[in-house]
Amino acid sequence: MNAGSSLEGGCRLVRSRRKTLALHIGRDGVPEIRAPLRLGLPVIEAFWQQHRQWAWEKQQQAAALREERRRFRLEDGQRLVYLGGQVTVAAAPDGKARLQPQKELFLLPQGDFLLRRAAALEEYRRAAREILPERVAYWRERMGVTAGRVSIRAARTRWGSCSGAGNLSFSLYLMMADPEAVDYVVIHELAHRRQMNHSPAFWAVVEEYCPHWRACRERLRALARQLERQNWWEEPPSRQP
């Protein structure tokens, strides 16, 4: 691979044994065109001018994301979400994290962002272990299906999953969603006990028990984007139910 030169406007040119042109935004925020070794510079420059506006917009989005992550430090007084409601971060007197939704408080130990994030996630995990098996039991009876064990993970790519054996897995991040959206995910996974696919028959089951599933799914997608912006996970989610 040949790093080559830069184009007008600070676009980096990288040549390699590829066959097509492609434009990316590098990890350093610099736009980068990847081009075939022998492709003429006028063709590459025309491609850059055609897509320059797109690159500028992506750079602005990346800058806004970096700024939001910089501001979100889990400091005392910041507001977090728990089951759709708001709780305020405060220092835990004894250094132990505690989620107190009745008092609208989320007590966290003193420390840097990573330490506080880890403590908060463990509290969300504890809450998920209490709440989600109860929701599974409720909807399992309503839907007339069976299910196996329920596990809670820090999944970034799925809100929930159902194995062929009927074991269910849910993301602890669901504790930041509203109760209707949480139930949608539970219903979604239990619907797989009737239809182990995403066929029209499957979605008919989901709609029977969660008529507003489309709105729930959109709120979950918005929550996933918020979690990424606030740096709750290192990699953005790629797929949601």
C-alpha positions as CSV (number, residue, x, y, z in Angstrom):
1,M,0.0,0.0,0.0
2,N,1.3,3.4,-0.9
3,A,0.4,6.4,1.2
4,G,0.9,8.7,-1.8
5,S,0.1,12.4,-1.4
6,S,-2.7,14.7,-0.2
7,L,-5.4,16.3,-2.3
8,E,-6.8,19.8,-2.0
9,G,-8.7,20.2,1.2
10,G,-6.6,17.9,3.3
11,C,-7.8,14.6,1.8
12,R,-5.3,11.8,2.2
13,L,-4.7,9.6,-0.9
14,V,-3.8,5.9,-0.4
15,R,-3.1,3.8,-3.4
16,S,-3.2,0.0,-3.4
17,R,-3.9,-3.0,-5.6
18,R,-7.6,-2.4,-5.4
19,K,-9.9,-2.0,-8.4
20,T,-12.3,0.7,-7.2
21,L,-12.3,4.1,-5.5
22,A,-13.5,4.5,-2.0
23,L,-13.7,7.4,0.5
24,H,-13.4,6.9,4.2
25,I,-12.9,9.0,7.3
26,G,-9.8,7.8,9.1
27,R,-9.5,7.3,12.9
28,D,-7.7,10.6,13.1
29,G,-10.7,12.3,11.4
30,V,-8.9,12.9,8.1
31,P,-10.8,12.0,4.9
32,E,-9.0,9.3,3.0
33,I,-9.5,8.2,-0.6
34,R,-8.3,4.7,-1.4
35,A,-7.5,4.3,-5.1
36,P,-6.0,1.8,-7.6
37,L,-2.3,2.1,-8.2
38,R,-2.5,3.3,-11.8
39,L,-5.6,5.4,-11.7
40,G,-5.1,8.9,-13.0
41,L,-5.0,11.8,-10.6
42,P,-7.7,13.8,-12.5
43,V,-10.2,11.0,-12.0
44,I,-9.4,10.8,-8.3
45,E,-9.6,14.6,-7.8
46,A,-13.0,14.6,-9.6
47,F,-14.2,11.8,-7.2
48,W,-13.0,13.8,-4.2
49,Q,-14.8,17.0,-5.3
50,Q,-18.0,15.0,-5.9
51,H,-17.9,13.5,-2.3
52,R,-16.3,16.4,-0.5
53,Q,-19.5,17.6,1.1
54,W,-20.2,14.1,2.5
55,A,-16.7,14.0,4.0
56,W,-17.2,17.4,5.6
57,E,-20.6,16.3,7.2
58,K,-19.0,13.1,8.5
59,Q,-16.2,15.1,10.1
60,Q,-18.7,17.4,11.8
61,Q,-20.6,14.4,13.1
62,A,-17.4,12.9,14.5
63,A,-16.4,16.2,16.1
64,A,-19.8,16.4,17.8
65,L,-19.6,12.8,19.0
66,R,-16.1,13.5,20.5
67,E,-17.4,16.6,22.3
68,E,-20.5,14.8,23.7
69,R,-18.2,12.0,25.0
70,R,-15.9,14.6,26.5
71,R,-18.8,16.2,28.4
72,F,-20.3,13.0,29.6
73,R,-18.0,12.1,32.6
74,L,-20.5,10.5,35.1
75,E,-19.9,13.4,37.4
76,D,-22.1,14.2,40.5
77,G,-25.3,15.9,39.4
78,Q,-25.5,14.3,36.0
79,R,-28.7,12.6,35.1
80,L,-28.9,8.9,34.0
81,V,-31.8,6.9,32.8
82,Y,-33.3,3.9,34.6
83,L,-36.3,2.1,33.1
84,G,-37.3,5.3,31.3
85,G,-37.0,7.5,34.4
86,Q,-34.3,9.9,35.6
87,V,-31.8,9.3,38.4
88,T,-29.1,11.7,39.5
89,V,-25.5,10.7,40.0
90,A,-24.2,11.3,43.6
91,A,-21.1,10.2,45.5
92,A,-21.7,7.0,47.5
93,P,-20.6,7.7,51.2
94,D,-19.4,4.2,51.7
95,G,-17.9,3.8,48.2
96,K,-20.5,1.2,47.1
97,A,-22.7,1.7,44.0
98,R,-26.4,1.7,44.7
99,L,-29.3,2.4,42.3
100,Q,-32.1,4.1,44.3
101,P,-34.9,4.9,41.8
102,Q,-37.4,5.8,44.6
103,K,-35.1,8.6,45.6
104,E,-34.1,9.3,42.0
105,L,-30.5,8.7,43.0
106,F,-27.7,6.6,41.5
107,L,-24.9,6.5,44.1
108,L,-21.5,5.8,42.6
109,P,-18.0,5.5,44.1
110,Q,-15.6,8.4,43.7
111,G,-13.2,7.9,40.8
112,D,-12.6,8.5,37.1
113,F,-15.1,7.9,34.3
114,L,-14.1,4.3,33.6
115,L,-14.3,3.3,37.3
116,R,-17.7,4.9,37.7
117,R,-19.0,3.5,34.4
118,A,-18.0,0.0,35.5
119,A,-19.8,0.5,38.8
120,A,-22.9,1.8,37.1
121,L,-23.0,-1.1,34.7
122,E,-22.8,-3.6,37.5
123,E,-25.8,-1.9,39.2
124,Y,-27.7,-2.1,35.9
125,R,-26.7,-5.7,35.6
126,R,-28.0,-6.4,39.2
127,A,-31.3,-4.7,38.4
128,A,-31.6,-6.7,35.1
129,R,-31.1,-9.9,37.0
130,E,-34.1,-9.0,39.2
131,I,-36.5,-7.6,36.7
132,L,-36.0,-9.4,33.4
133,P,-36.7,-13.0,34.7
134,E,-39.9,-11.6,36.2
135,R,-40.9,-10.1,32.9
136,V,-40.0,-13.4,31.1
137,A,-42.2,-15.3,33.5
138,Y,-45.1,-12.9,33.0
139,W,-45.0,-13.0,29.2
140,R,-44.2,-16.7,29.0
141,E,-47.5,-17.4,30.7
142,R,-49.4,-14.9,28.7
143,M,-48.0,-16.2,25.4
144,G,-48.3,-19.9,26.4
145,V,-44.7,-20.7,25.5
146,T,-41.8,-22.4,27.4
147,A,-38.4,-20.9,28.0
148,G,-35.1,-22.0,29.5
149,R,-32.7,-20.1,31.7
150,V,-32.3,-16.3,31.5
151,S,-28.9,-14.7,31.4
152,I,-27.8,-11.1,31.5
153,R,-24.8,-9.9,29.5
154,A,-23.2,-6.6,28.5
155,A,-24.2,-7.2,24.9
156,R,-23.7,-4.3,22.6
157,T,-25.0,-5.8,19.4
158,R,-28.3,-7.3,20.5
159,W,-30.9,-6.3,23.1
160,G,-31.8,-10.0,23.5
161,S,-31.5,-13.4,21.9
162,C,-33.2,-16.8,22.1
163,S,-31.3,-20.1,21.5
164,G,-32.7,-23.1,19.8
165,A,-33.0,-24.7,23.3
166,G,-35.1,-21.8,24.5
167,N,-32.5,-20.1,26.7
168,L,-32.8,-16.4,26.7
169,S,-30.1,-13.7,27.0
170,F,-30.7,-10.0,27.5
171,S,-28.4,-7.0,27.5
172,L,-28.0,-5.1,30.8
173,Y,-28.4,-1.9,28.8
174,L,-32.1,-2.7,28.6
175,M,-32.3,-1.2,32.1
176,M,-32.0,2.2,30.4
177,A,-35.0,1.6,28.2
178,D,-38.6,2.4,29.1
179,P,-40.8,-0.5,30.5
180,E,-42.8,-0.9,27.3
181,A,-39.6,-1.2,25.2
182,V,-38.2,-3.8,27.7
183,D,-41.4,-5.8,27.4
184,Y,-41.1,-5.6,23.6
185,V,-37.7,-7.2,23.7
186,V,-39.0,-10.0,26.0
187,I,-42.0,-10.6,23.8
188,H,-39.7,-10.6,20.7
189,E,-37.5,-13.3,22.1
190,L,-40.4,-15.4,23.4
191,A,-42.0,-15.1,20.0
192,H,-39.1,-17.1,18.7
193,R,-40.4,-20.0,20.8
194,R,-43.2,-20.2,18.2
195,Q,-41.3,-19.0,15.1
196,M,-37.5,-19.4,15.2
197,N,-37.2,-16.8,12.4
198,H,-38.3,-13.3,11.4
199,S,-41.1,-14.3,9.1
200,P,-44.5,-12.5,8.8
201,A,-45.8,-15.2,11.1
202,F,-43.2,-14.3,13.7
203,W,-44.1,-10.6,13.5
204,A,-47.7,-11.4,13.8
205,V,-47.0,-13.0,17.2
206,V,-45.1,-10.0,18.3
207,E,-47.8,-7.6,17.2
208,E,-50.5,-9.7,19.0
209,Y,-48.8,-9.0,22.3
210,C,-47.0,-5.7,21.6
211,P,-49.1,-3.7,19.1
212,H,-46.7,-0.7,19.4
213,W,-43.6,-2.8,18.7
214,R,-42.4,-0.5,15.8
215,A,-42.4,2.5,18.1
216,C,-40.5,0.5,20.8
217,R,-37.9,-0.6,18.2
218,E,-37.3,3.0,17.2
219,R,-36.9,4.1,20.8
220,L,-34.4,1.3,21.3
221,R,-32.5,2.4,18.2
222,A,-32.4,5.9,19.6
223,L,-31.2,4.6,22.9
224,A,-28.4,2.7,21.2
225,R,-27.2,5.8,19.5
226,Q,-27.3,7.7,22.8
227,L,-25.3,5.0,24.5
228,E,-22.7,5.2,21.8
229,R,-22.5,9.0,22.0
230,Q,-22.1,8.9,25.8
231,N,-19.4,6.2,25.5
232,W,-21.2,3.5,27.5
233,W,-19.5,1.0,25.2
234,E,-16.3,1.0,23.1
235,E,-17.9,-0.3,19.9
236,P,-21.3,0.9,18.5
237,P,-24.1,-1.6,18.2
238,S,-24.6,-3.1,14.7
239,R,-27.9,-4.9,15.1
240,Q,-31.0,-4.5,17.3
241,P,-34.2,-6.6,17.3
